[in-house]
Amino acid sequence: MKTIKDILYKVSVEGVLGTTSNTVSGIYFDSRDVKLDSLYVAQKGELLDGHDFISQAIDNGAKTIVCEEFPIVLVDGIVYVLVLNSSEALGTIASNFYDNPSEKMILVGVTGTNGKTTIATLLYELFLREGFMTGLLSTVKIAYGYKKFENYHTTPDAVTLNKYLHKMLDAGVSHCFMEVSSHGIDQNRIKGLVFSGGIFSNLSHDHLDYHQNFKTYRDVKKLFFDSLPKTAFALVNLDDKNGKYMLQNSVAKKYTYAIKQHADFKAQTLECDFTGMLLKIQSFEVWTTLVGNFNAQNLLSVYAAADLLGLSSLSILKGISELKNVEGRFYVFQSENNITVVIDYAHTPDALFNVLSTINIIRTRNENLITVVGCGGNRDQEKRPMMGEKAVLLSDKVIFTSDNPRDEDPAIIIEDMIKGVPPEHYKKTIKVILREEAIIMAGQLAKPGDIVLIAGKGHEQYQEIKGKRNHFSDLEIAKNYFLNKD
């Protein structure tokens, strides 16, 4: 246990009522989770204000309250700490409570619209293969060594982050790679963490339901690079026009990678099919089972980051040649009657375009490309017609279906997607609300030699409907149907 004074180190404190010599047993920001002798941080959220639950936190055992305004009624024996921004304070408090674990390891953050999971996971796998005790904080999972834990947020809350980083440190982790989402940056979840490096993949239309406009979304991403210390590296993709922008105010050591532009780290695709591709990275050739230009960029960033972290070129290339696709990212299998099935997480217009473009580069055009795709509910509605347009322009047949409809009517979501379909392409579309039925219909329409893309959910093992997460796996359903199809 630590004293209040210890965990307030580097926090901008406006005032204190009570003694800071008391000890704290834990840190909480949800009053329902509060335990005896703990500290409760009252945050102002989008829907709820944590200040309204201070009394509940005290009833549950909190002895210290961190808040942006003192409550009208003060309880004897409770220490109140006044701060300007509770969410900023929470990040620093959590880091201090868990002994600032990020300062004692090499922590590399990966941000961007697409590619975060792939880059972070491949770096994790690469460094594990090289014998390093390595950690991963990603959309798909939290892991260290070969221990794996489920994760439901791209960037977890500050307490969870520091708790796992502390566990990793105790387990001997020397390197950790984590996804840094725009929500995580904006909500100060990474506040208090010390990064040894930052990687920018790309930026395209996403999360505008939260950020309101693209400029705000871009500027939030940039804040991550602005906050990197001088000792860290900032590695950005110059093939994305926002790459240079990310570096403008960064004091970190600046490096670039690109396929199309001149950069510090370069690559090109020499050969590509559904089994993999031959890449030239710097002056070296390497075969990988990953597919597509977007994965060539991902692997180039992995090579560059590993190089900056001190691995030899030979070790990196050997590792790249052995790396497998990240779960739910361009996962390919073939049915008994030679139908190629691709399952991918693509849930943004740019990601869907990249996956479909890759398939169209590889295919012979003597077959049909059937795409199953939907859009999530309670999320950025502007991207729905864009997704619909990308799907029909790059496919021979599109089945619009549910993704995670959440609290919305899936039929309305599908109609929003249809709005982006040019009238001359209407005949290429089918609407099937139930996702499992849509996948089966794609199989019924497909003939030997055809290609079926199932896009949007990738690795996810659930479908979220009306506040409930029901078990659902695109991969399970697709394999069950296609591998049993005569």
C-alpha positions as CSV (number, residue, x, y, z in Angstrom):
1,M,0.0,0.0,0.0
2,K,1.1,3.5,-0.7
3,T,0.4,6.9,1.0
4,I,-1.7,9.5,-0.6
5,K,1.3,11.7,-0.9
6,D,3.2,9.1,-2.8
7,I,0.5,8.5,-5.4
8,L,-0.1,12.3,-5.9
9,Y,3.5,12.7,-7.2
10,K,3.4,14.8,-10.4
11,V,-0.3,15.4,-10.1
12,S,-1.5,19.1,-10.4
13,V,-3.2,19.4,-7.1
14,E,-5.4,22.5,-6.5
15,G,-6.2,21.8,-2.8
16,V,-6.4,19.1,-0.1
17,L,-8.8,18.6,2.8
18,G,-7.3,16.1,5.2
19,T,-3.9,14.4,5.6
20,T,-1.9,12.9,2.8
21,S,0.0,10.5,5.1
22,N,-2.9,7.9,5.0
23,T,-2.4,4.8,3.0
24,V,-4.5,3.7,0.0
25,S,-5.4,0.1,-0.8
26,G,-6.5,0.5,-4.4
27,I,-7.5,3.0,-7.1
28,Y,-11.1,3.1,-8.6
29,F,-13.1,5.3,-10.9
30,D,-16.3,3.3,-10.7
31,S,-18.0,3.7,-7.4
32,R,-19.6,0.2,-7.6
33,D,-16.1,-1.4,-7.5
34,V,-14.7,0.6,-4.6
35,K,-13.1,-1.4,-1.8
36,L,-12.2,-0.6,1.8
37,D,-9.6,2.1,2.3
38,S,-9.3,2.8,-1.4
39,L,-9.1,6.0,-3.5
40,Y,-12.0,7.0,-5.7
41,V,-11.4,9.3,-8.7
42,A,-14.6,11.2,-9.7
43,Q,-14.5,11.8,-13.5
44,K,-16.9,13.8,-15.7
45,G,-17.9,11.5,-18.6
46,E,-20.0,11.8,-21.7
47,L,-23.1,10.4,-20.0
48,L,-22.4,10.3,-16.3
49,D,-20.6,12.5,-13.8
50,G,-18.5,10.6,-11.3
51,H,-19.0,13.4,-8.8
52,D,-22.7,12.3,-8.4
53,F,-21.4,9.0,-7.0
54,I,-18.9,10.2,-4.4
55,S,-21.3,9.3,-1.5
56,Q,-21.7,5.8,-2.9
57,A,-18.0,5.4,-3.2
58,I,-17.6,6.5,0.5
59,D,-20.3,4.1,1.5
60,N,-18.4,1.3,-0.2
61,G,-15.2,2.1,1.7
62,A,-13.3,4.9,-0.1
63,K,-11.2,6.9,2.3
64,T,-9.8,9.3,-0.4
65,I,-11.7,11.2,-3.0
66,V,-10.1,12.9,-6.0
67,C,-12.4,15.4,-7.6
68,E,-12.7,18.5,-9.7
69,E,-15.0,20.2,-7.2
70,F,-15.5,19.5,-3.5
71,P,-18.9,18.0,-2.6
72,I,-21.3,20.2,-0.7
73,V,-21.4,17.7,2.2
74,L,-17.9,16.7,3.5
75,V,-17.7,13.5,5.5
76,D,-15.4,13.3,8.5
77,G,-12.3,11.1,8.1
78,I,-12.4,11.4,4.3
79,V,-9.5,13.0,2.5
80,Y,-10.5,15.2,-0.4
81,V,-8.1,16.1,-3.2
82,L,-9.0,18.8,-5.6
83,V,-7.6,18.6,-9.2
84,L,-8.2,20.5,-12.5
85,N,-8.7,17.4,-14.5
86,S,-9.7,14.1,-12.9
87,S,-9.0,11.9,-15.9
88,E,-5.5,13.3,-16.3
89,A,-4.9,12.8,-12.6
90,L,-6.1,9.2,-12.8
91,G,-3.4,8.3,-15.3
92,T,-0.6,9.7,-13.1
93,I,-2.1,8.3,-9.9
94,A,-2.5,4.8,-11.4
95,S,1.2,4.9,-12.6
96,N,2.4,6.0,-9.2
97,F,0.3,3.4,-7.4
98,Y,1.7,0.6,-9.5
99,D,5.4,1.9,-9.2
100,N,5.5,3.5,-12.7
101,P,6.1,0.2,-14.5
102,S,6.4,1.9,-18.0
103,E,9.5,3.7,-16.9
104,K,11.2,0.3,-16.2
105,M,10.6,-1.4,-19.6
106,I,10.7,-0.5,-23.3
107,L,7.1,0.5,-24.1
108,V,6.2,1.2,-27.7
109,G,2.8,2.5,-28.7
110,V,1.2,2.0,-32.1
111,T,-1.5,4.4,-33.3
112,G,-3.5,5.0,-36.6
113,T,-6.9,4.0,-38.0
114,N,-5.9,0.7,-39.5
115,G,-3.0,-1.7,-38.8
116,K,-2.5,-1.1,-35.0
117,T,-3.4,-4.6,-34.0
118,T,-1.3,-6.2,-36.7
119,I,1.8,-4.1,-36.1
120,A,1.7,-4.4,-32.3
121,T,1.0,-8.2,-32.4
122,L,3.7,-8.9,-35.0
123,L,6.3,-7.0,-32.9
124,Y,5.2,-8.9,-29.9
125,E,5.6,-12.3,-31.7
126,L,8.9,-11.2,-33.3
127,F,10.5,-10.2,-30.0
128,L,9.2,-13.4,-28.3
129,R,10.9,-15.4,-31.0
130,E,14.1,-13.6,-30.3
131,G,14.0,-14.7,-26.7
132,F,12.8,-11.5,-25.1
133,M,10.1,-11.6,-22.4
134,T,7.6,-9.5,-24.2
135,G,4.2,-8.0,-23.4
136,L,1.2,-7.0,-25.6
137,L,-1.7,-4.7,-25.0
138,S,-4.0,-5.0,-28.1
139,T,-7.7,-5.1,-29.3
140,V,-7.4,-8.9,-29.6
141,K,-5.8,-9.7,-26.3
142,I,-3.5,-8.7,-23.4
143,A,-0.5,-11.0,-23.2
144,Y,2.9,-11.4,-21.7
145,G,5.2,-14.3,-22.4
146,Y,2.6,-16.9,-23.4
147,K,-0.1,-15.9,-20.9
148,K,-3.2,-14.4,-22.6
149,F,-6.1,-12.4,-21.2
150,E,-9.2,-11.1,-22.9
151,N,-9.5,-7.4,-23.7
152,Y,-12.6,-5.5,-24.7
153,H,-11.0,-2.1,-25.4
154,T,-8.3,-1.1,-27.8
155,T,-6.7,1.0,-25.1
156,P,-7.8,-0.1,-21.6
157,D,-8.4,2.4,-18.8
158,A,-5.4,3.8,-17.0
159,V,-5.8,1.6,-13.9
160,T,-6.0,-1.6,-16.0
161,L,-3.1,-0.6,-18.1
162,N,-0.8,0.0,-15.2
163,K,-2.0,-3.1,-13.4
164,Y,-1.0,-5.3,-16.3
165,L,2.2,-3.4,-17.0
166,H,3.1,-4.0,-13.3
167,K,2.3,-7.7,-13.7
168,M,4.4,-7.8,-16.8
169,L,7.3,-6.2,-15.0
170,D,7.1,-8.7,-12.2
171,A,7.1,-11.5,-14.8
172,G,10.4,-10.1,-16.3
173,V,9.0,-8.3,-19.4
174,S,11.6,-6.1,-21.0
175,H,9.6,-5.0,-24.1
176,C,5.8,-4.2,-24.4
177,F,3.9,-3.2,-27.5
178,M,0.5,-1.6,-27.2
179,E,-2.2,-0.1,-29.4
180,V,-2.9,3.5,-28.6
181,S,-6.5,4.5,-29.7
182,S,-7.8,8.0,-30.3
183,H,-10.3,7.4,-27.4
184,G,-7.4,6.3,-25.2
185,I,-5.4,9.5,-26.0
186,D,-8.4,11.9,-25.7
187,Q,-9.6,10.3,-22.4
188,N,-6.1,10.5,-20.9
189,R,-5.9,6.7,-20.5
190,I,-2.2,6.8,-21.4
191,K,-1.4,9.8,-19.2
192,G,1.5,9.0,-16.9
193,L,2.9,6.3,-19.2
194,V,6.5,6.7,-20.5
195,F,6.9,5.5,-24.0
196,S,10.2,4.5,-25.6
197,G,8.7,4.8,-29.1
198,G,5.6,5.6,-31.1
199,I,4.5,4.2,-34.5
200,F,2.0,5.9,-36.8
201,S,0.3,3.6,-39.4
202,N,-2.3,5.7,-41.3
203,L,-5.3,7.8,-40.9
204,S,-8.7,7.5,-42.5
205,H,-12.4,8.0,-41.8
206,D,-13.4,6.4,-38.4
207,H,-14.7,7.4,-35.0
208,L,-16.2,10.6,-36.2
209,D,-19.3,9.9,-34.1
210,Y,-16.9,10.6,-31.2
211,H,-14.5,13.2,-32.6
212,Q,-17.1,15.1,-34.7
213,N,-14.7,15.9,-37.5
214,F,-11.5,14.5,-39.2
215,K,-9.3,17.4,-38.1
216,T,-10.1,16.8,-34.4
217,Y,-9.5,13.0,-34.9
218,R,-6.1,13.7,-36.5
219,D,-5.1,16.2,-33.9
220,V,-5.9,13.8,-31.1
221,K,-3.6,11.2,-32.7
222,K,-0.9,13.9,-33.0
223,L,-1.0,14.5,-29.3
224,F,0.5,11.1,-28.7
225,F,3.6,12.1,-30.7
226,D,3.7,15.5,-29.1
227,S,4.0,13.8,-25.7
228,L,6.9,11.5,-26.6
229,P,10.1,12.3,-24.7
230,K,13.4,13.1,-26.4
231,T,14.7,9.7,-25.6
232,A,11.9,8.0,-27.6
233,F,11.6,7.4,-31.4
234,A,8.7,8.5,-33.5
235,L,8.3,6.3,-36.6
236,V,5.7,7.4,-39.2
237,N,4.3,6.2,-42.5
238,L,5.1,8.7,-45.2
239,D,2.7,7.0,-47.7
240,D,0.0,8.6,-45.6
241,K,-0.2,12.4,-46.0
242,N,-0.7,12.8,-42.2
243,G,2.6,11.1,-41.5
244,K,4.7,14.3,-41.6
245,Y,2.0,16.2,-39.6
246,M,2.4,13.7,-36.7
247,L,6.1,14.7,-36.4
248,Q,5.7,18.5,-36.5
249,N,5.9,19.2,-32.8
250,S,7.5,16.0,-31.6
251,V,10.8,16.2,-29.7
252,A,11.4,12.4,-30.2
253,K,14.0,11.1,-32.7
254,K,12.2,11.1,-36.0
255,Y,12.1,8.2,-38.5
256,T,10.0,7.4,-41.6
257,Y,8.9,4.4,-43.6
258,A,7.2,4.1,-47.0
259,I,6.6,2.0,-50.1
260,K,5.8,4.9,-52.5
261,Q,7.8,7.8,-51.0
262,H,11.4,8.3,-50.2
263,A,11.9,7.3,-46.5
264,D,14.4,6.0,-44.0
265,F,12.9,2.5,-44.4
266,K,11.7,1.3,-47.8
267,A,9.9,-1.8,-49.1
268,Q,8.3,-3.0,-52.3
269,T,6.1,-6.0,-53.2
270,L,7.8,-8.3,-55.7
271,E,5.2,-11.1,-55.8
272,C,1.8,-11.7,-54.2
273,D,-0.9,-14.4,-54.1
274,F,-3.3,-15.8,-51.5
275,T,-0.4,-17.9,-49.9
276,G,1.8,-14.9,-49.2
277,M,4.1,-12.3,-50.8
278,L,7.7,-11.7,-51.6
279,L,8.9,-8.4,-50.3
280,K,12.1,-6.4,-50.7
281,I,12.7,-4.5,-47.4
282,Q,15.7,-2.2,-47.7
283,S,18.0,-4.3,-49.8
284,F,16.8,-7.7,-48.5
285,E,14.2,-10.1,-50.0
286,V,11.9,-12.0,-47.7
287,W,8.9,-14.3,-48.2
288,T,5.9,-13.8,-45.8
289,T,2.6,-15.5,-45.5
290,L,0.9,-12.2,-45.0
291,V,-0.9,-10.7,-48.0
292,G,-1.5,-7.3,-49.5
293,N,0.0,-3.8,-49.8
294,F,-1.4,-2.8,-46.4
295,N,0.5,-5.8,-44.8
296,A,3.6,-4.8,-46.7
297,Q,3.4,-1.5,-44.9
298,N,2.7,-3.2,-41.6
299,L,5.7,-5.5,-42.0
300,L,7.9,-2.5,-43.0
301,S,6.9,-0.7,-39.8
302,V,7.7,-3.9,-37.8
303,Y,11.1,-4.1,-39.5
304,A,11.9,-0.5,-38.9
305,A,10.8,-0.5,-35.2
306,A,12.7,-3.7,-34.5
307,D,15.8,-2.2,-36.2
308,L,15.4,1.0,-34.0
309,L,15.2,-1.3,-31.0
310,G,18.5,-3.0,-31.8
311,L,17.7,-6.2,-33.5
312,S,19.9,-7.3,-36.4
313,S,18.5,-7.3,-40.0
314,L,19.1,-11.0,-40.3
315,S,17.1,-11.7,-37.1
316,I,14.2,-9.4,-38.1
317,L,14.0,-10.9,-41.6
318,K,14.1,-14.5,-40.3
319,G,11.3,-13.5,-37.8
320,I,9.2,-11.9,-40.5
321,S,9.4,-15.0,-42.7
322,E,8.0,-17.0,-39.8
323,L,5.3,-14.7,-38.6
324,K,1.6,-15.7,-39.2
325,N,-1.4,-13.6,-39.9
326,V,-2.9,-11.9,-36.8
327,E,-6.2,-13.4,-35.8
328,G,-9.0,-12.1,-38.0
329,R,-6.8,-10.2,-40.3
330,F,-6.9,-11.4,-43.9
331,Y,-7.4,-15.0,-42.7
332,V,-7.6,-17.3,-45.8
333,F,-8.9,-20.9,-46.1
334,Q,-10.2,-22.9,-49.0
335,S,-13.3,-25.2,-49.1
336,E,-13.2,-28.7,-50.4
337,N,-14.7,-27.5,-53.7
338,N,-12.1,-24.7,-54.2
339,I,-13.9,-21.7,-52.9
340,T,-11.5,-19.2,-51.3
341,V,-12.8,-17.6,-48.1
342,V,-11.2,-14.5,-46.6
343,I,-12.1,-13.2,-43.2
344,D,-11.0,-9.7,-42.2
345,Y,-11.7,-7.1,-39.5
346,A,-12.0,-4.4,-42.1
347,H,-14.7,-2.0,-40.6
348,T,-13.6,1.3,-42.1
349,P,-14.0,2.5,-45.7
350,D,-10.2,2.5,-46.2
351,A,-9.6,-0.9,-44.6
352,L,-12.4,-2.4,-46.8
353,F,-10.9,-0.8,-49.9
354,N,-7.5,-2.2,-49.0
355,V,-8.7,-5.7,-48.6
356,L,-10.9,-5.7,-51.7
357,S,-8.1,-4.1,-53.7
358,T,-5.7,-6.8,-52.6
359,I,-8.1,-9.6,-53.6
360,N,-8.7,-7.9,-57.0
361,I,-5.0,-7.7,-57.6
362,I,-4.5,-11.4,-56.9
363,R,-7.7,-12.8,-58.6
364,T,-7.8,-14.0,-62.2
365,R,-11.2,-12.3,-63.0
366,N,-12.5,-15.7,-64.2
367,E,-14.3,-16.0,-60.8
368,N,-16.8,-14.0,-58.8
369,L,-15.9,-12.0,-55.7
370,I,-18.8,-12.1,-53.1
371,T,-18.6,-9.8,-50.2
372,V,-20.5,-10.0,-46.9
373,V,-20.3,-6.8,-44.9
374,G,-22.2,-4.6,-42.4
375,C,-21.6,-1.6,-40.2
376,G,-21.7,-1.3,-36.4
377,G,-24.6,0.5,-34.6
378,N,-24.3,3.5,-32.4
379,R,-21.1,4.5,-34.2
380,D,-20.0,6.8,-37.0
381,Q,-22.9,6.9,-39.4
382,E,-21.1,8.9,-42.1
383,K,-18.9,6.0,-43.1
384,R,-21.9,3.7,-43.8
385,P,-22.6,4.9,-47.4
386,M,-18.8,5.0,-48.0
387,M,-18.6,1.3,-47.0
388,G,-21.5,0.4,-49.2
389,E,-19.9,2.2,-52.2
390,K,-16.5,0.6,-51.7
391,A,-18.1,-2.9,-51.4
392,V,-20.1,-2.8,-54.6
393,L,-17.5,-1.1,-56.8
394,L,-14.9,-3.7,-55.9
395,S,-17.1,-6.9,-55.7
396,D,-19.3,-8.9,-58.1
397,K,-21.9,-9.4,-55.5
398,V,-22.5,-7.8,-52.0
399,I,-24.6,-9.1,-49.2
400,F,-25.3,-6.3,-46.7
401,T,-26.0,-7.7,-43.3
402,S,-25.6,-7.0,-39.5
403,D,-22.3,-6.3,-37.8
404,N,-22.7,-5.3,-34.2
405,P,-26.1,-3.4,-34.4
406,R,-26.0,-2.6,-30.7
407,D,-29.1,-0.4,-30.0
408,E,-29.9,0.4,-33.6
409,D,-32.2,-1.4,-36.0
410,P,-29.9,-3.4,-38.3
411,A,-32.3,-2.9,-41.2
412,I,-31.8,0.9,-40.9
413,I,-28.0,0.5,-40.8
414,I,-28.2,-1.6,-44.0
415,E,-30.3,1.1,-45.7
416,D,-27.7,3.7,-44.7
417,M,-25.0,1.6,-46.5
418,I,-27.2,1.2,-49.5
419,K,-27.3,5.0,-49.9
420,G,-23.7,4.8,-51.1
421,V,-24.5,2.3,-53.8
422,P,-24.7,3.8,-57.3
423,P,-28.1,2.9,-58.9
424,E,-26.5,1.0,-61.7
425,H,-25.0,-1.4,-59.1
426,Y,-28.3,-2.1,-57.1
427,K,-28.6,-5.5,-58.9
428,K,-25.4,-6.6,-57.3
429,T,-26.7,-6.2,-53.8
430,I,-28.7,-8.5,-51.4
431,K,-29.9,-7.6,-48.0
432,V,-29.9,-10.3,-45.3
433,I,-30.3,-9.0,-41.8
434,L,-29.1,-12.1,-39.9
435,R,-25.3,-12.4,-40.3
436,E,-25.2,-16.2,-40.1
437,E,-27.7,-16.4,-42.9
438,A,-25.8,-13.9,-44.9
439,I,-22.6,-16.0,-44.6
440,I,-24.5,-19.1,-45.6
441,M,-26.1,-17.3,-48.6
442,A,-22.6,-16.3,-49.8
443,G,-21.7,-20.0,-49.7
444,Q,-24.8,-20.9,-51.6
445,L,-24.1,-18.3,-54.3
446,A,-20.4,-19.2,-54.6
447,K,-19.2,-21.7,-57.2
448,P,-15.9,-23.5,-57.4
449,G,-13.1,-21.0,-57.9
450,D,-15.0,-18.1,-56.5
451,I,-13.9,-15.9,-53.6
452,V,-15.9,-14.9,-50.5
453,L,-14.9,-12.0,-48.3
454,I,-16.5,-11.8,-44.9
455,A,-15.6,-8.4,-43.5
456,G,-16.1,-6.3,-40.4
457,K,-15.8,-8.5,-37.4
458,G,-12.6,-10.5,-37.9
459,H,-11.4,-11.9,-34.6
460,E,-14.5,-11.0,-32.6
461,Q,-16.2,-13.8,-30.8
462,Y,-19.5,-12.0,-30.1
463,Q,-22.3,-10.0,-31.7
464,E,-23.6,-7.1,-29.7
465,I,-27.4,-6.6,-29.8
466,K,-29.4,-4.5,-27.5
467,G,-26.7,-4.3,-24.8
468,K,-26.1,-8.0,-24.8
469,R,-23.0,-9.8,-26.3
470,N,-24.0,-13.1,-27.9
471,H,-21.4,-15.6,-28.9
472,F,-20.7,-15.2,-32.6
473,S,-17.7,-16.0,-34.7
474,D,-17.4,-15.4,-38.5
475,L,-14.6,-18.0,-38.6
476,E,-16.6,-20.7,-36.8
477,I,-19.7,-20.2,-39.0
478,A,-17.7,-20.0,-42.2
479,K,-15.6,-23.1,-41.5
480,N,-18.6,-25.0,-40.4
481,Y,-20.4,-24.3,-43.7
482,F,-17.6,-24.1,-46.3
483,L,-15.6,-27.0,-45.0
484,N,-18.6,-29.2,-44.9
485,K,-19.9,-28.1,-48.3
486,D,-20.0,-30.8,-51.0
